[in-house]
Amino acid sequence: MQTPWGPSQHITRYGRGIKFVSTAGHGGFFVPGGLLPDMPPTLRRMGQSMATLEISEVGRWYEEDCEASAVILSFPLMFENMEVGKAATTFRNWYWKEYEYLSGRVLNPGESLSKDRQHPTDGEYLHHPQDYASGPSRDEVDPESEAIAEAHAERRREFGG
């Protein structure tokens, strides 16, 4: 299968046509066009719209490092709780504006790596530096992400997954 990163070397198939494709240098998820309406528009737009070289498949690609969080958060029942929690953390760290929009919550200093980099001199940072310095490690799954993962685990149990 041809991908935006070159020819595939390994394909992991998830339900409903979602694929994770690895190449020699990178990889990511492919979401077929028929599933795109099932994704929240904010998450759907994060991927690259294109047709693969397989004529029958049109959809979007989501690279493995950050954009993959859009796929995992859109279809959480297809993934393990830990993957959902990590995706929520990645999404909050790298797509803070979208996170704030979808969650309706403004992130505080220390809660998003990319927001902290873009706003290092905000008044909050100047008046409360201890909040910025003492937050949890950004690589750890925080309690909010764990709560999201647990909610998805509960839904999975309800649906017999």
C-alpha positions, 0 to 999 in steps of 0.5 A: 500500500502506498502512503504519504511516507512511502510504501508500507512495510506492515499494516495493522487492521482495526475495525471498520477499515481503519489501518495503521501503516508502518513504513521504513521511515514513518507511519500513521493511521488511514481512516476511510472516507466513509468513517470520516463523518463519524469523527468530530470535524475538529479532529477530522481536519487534522489529517491529510485528505488524499486518495491512496494508490489503491483506487477504491480507498479514499480517506485521510492519513494521520501521522503516528506522532501527534495526529494519531491522537485524533483517530484514537480519540474519535474511535476509542472503543477500538483501542486499549485504555492506555492508548486512549489515555496517551492519545488524550495527553498527546492531544492536550499537549500538541493541539491545545486550541482544539482541546480547549475548544472541544473540552470547553476548558481553558488549560492552565500553565503546565498543562500543555507543552505547546501552549506553554511554548507559545505563551511563556510570558502570560501574566499567569506565568509571571504571577504563579511560577510555582504552578508552572514548575511543579506540574506533573511530567508532560510524558505521564498520563495525567488524572484527566486523561486517565478519567477519559480512558476509564470512561471509554473502558466503561463504554467498552464493557457496556458494549461487550468489548 
